[in-house]
């Protein structure tokens, strides 16, 4: 929209739309360069998608791993990123992401008080198979943060419904990981939760929120939905927002940074760009494509990478669970646990259930003769062994699982009938699986051969952490649903300064996009945990640096 009246409700140099990692990074750096910043957040709380995450930042050849004597280099890091990208990344953006990572991480450590730490012994996804992978050292997280340090903002920030708030990755893995929940130190966890000690994604965001809101006093407005960009003579000069039913005109003298995430909760955009017949999200309902729409109205280019193998999960919903008034969806890791497997409608396994880099593209497989997706949806199958040892979401071992969550039967044939899958196929697949478990090796799909998978979803008390027979009734099963983590295939095309590009190939003056609002042309067609947070941090940093030079 054009705005010629000259009356602004709020004036700033930089307007950060969104309070996740990208928006806060941009606001902090802009402030440090002597600019006035303001943060506008559509959701009722601050923290964005990062606050729901595991709080990993993936940084090849980072300073902490160098200090620890762990070998890495720019060349090996770039080789791995190129492997992940599979030829779909913009080389300039990819190298800029890599080359700015240490600079940005160092800046927020020294200037914003973020206390980074290495996640010990945590391997790259594709280690040791892919080029450029290392056994440990590239993942960073933050030291625990006392929520009380946020002062008046403590209750206005998101905690995660998906991750165990209050423990670090090192503690999680030392206690046995996600399968071995009964071995966790619940006394320590309860103590930290009572004291609001934050770790993982909520902990990371707490450091950035403290730096922005408490130390720099950057104004932040929650429940403030930005609806339109204000454009004069082709230059973005501000935004029109809605707050409490009233219009709020906010001027941006230097620029607007779109950091509102992707389009997970938009009713149509996922259908257009993600190539799946349904879409559900683990993210907050505020992530609904606002940046995509506003950028398009300004003439922005839309760019996309193949959707096959990004940061997507399959999962389920526990009836009654909600977030901000909308259904809460939970991603499923359980397929990689012992005594569980995935099958399709034919009752057949089709991939390595412990390694989502393998099974994701296979769930999208297309049968062009039948015009169907034979592996969609996948079905999670598990047995009494599983229920005695391992959790399913919030249901602890031995706790009754309602039929509204998972079907239960005394035989595989009866279970197949309840789920609507082929009984003979399921019985044959389970028999085959049980034989492979007796051998101690999955000769069909190599389940458990990736160290990352064994660490994340395996029971490391076992000789083969991801293997376990299904031979103890009752049997359980559930159709899994798409559960996005907010990492979308399409977004606004940006350049090496995070400027949004016009459809005619020039930057749109005054408009920037960072994090999941920007097309993932810097990472291409693959994914590695910690890259989404790295994208937000790096491009928010670079956007503010460029704004300071305008």
Protein Blocks (a to p, Z undefined) as FASTA:
>chain_A
ZZfkopafbdcfbdcedjbfklmmmmmmmmmnopacddddfbfbehijmlmmnoiacdeh
ifklmmnopacdfklmmmmmmmmnnopacfklmmmmmmmmmmmmmmmmmmnopacdddeh
iacfklckbghiafbhjaccdddddfklnmmmmmmcccdfkbcghiafklmmmnnpjmlm
mlpcfklmmmmmmnopaehjllmmmmmmmmmmmmnopacdehiacfbdcdeehiafbdcd
deehiacddddfkbccdfebjaklpcklmmmmnopabdcdfbdfklgolmmmmmmmnopa
cddddfklmcbddddddehiacehiacddddfklmpghiacddfkopafbdfklmklmmm
mmmpccfklopafkbccdddddfklmmmmcehjbcghiacdfklpccdfbfklmmmmnop
afklmmmmmmmmmmmmmnopafknopokamklmmmmmcfkbmblmgccdfbdcddddddd
dddehiafbdcdddfkopacdfkopacehiacehjlbccklnojadcehklmmmmmmmmm
mmmmmmmmZZ
